[in-house]
Amino acid sequence: MYSPLRDITANFPPTIAVHGDADTIVPISGSIALLDILKKVGVETELVAVPGSEHGLNPAEETKVYVQKGLEFLEKYV
């Protein structure tokens, strides 16, 4: 079975994950595992855990906060 996790190298781009810590569809442990692998090969990463959020972000006011965090991350590396 193919897994994209096997193709991660130090050439992978900086990666940010915004993930609800109450997500029952895609558990936050998946993002944590991915970022751990990226860190091990030297890729810059950041996890933004959204307290109490399930799958998706809401309300809109909170979403703006996480979009801003993503933009700040991009500004560091682009």
Buried (B, 14 or more C-beta within 10 A) or exposed (E): EEEEEEEBEEEBEBBBBBBBBBBEEEBBEEBBEBBEBBEEEEBBBBBBBBEEBBEEBEEEEEBEEBEEBBEEBEEEEE
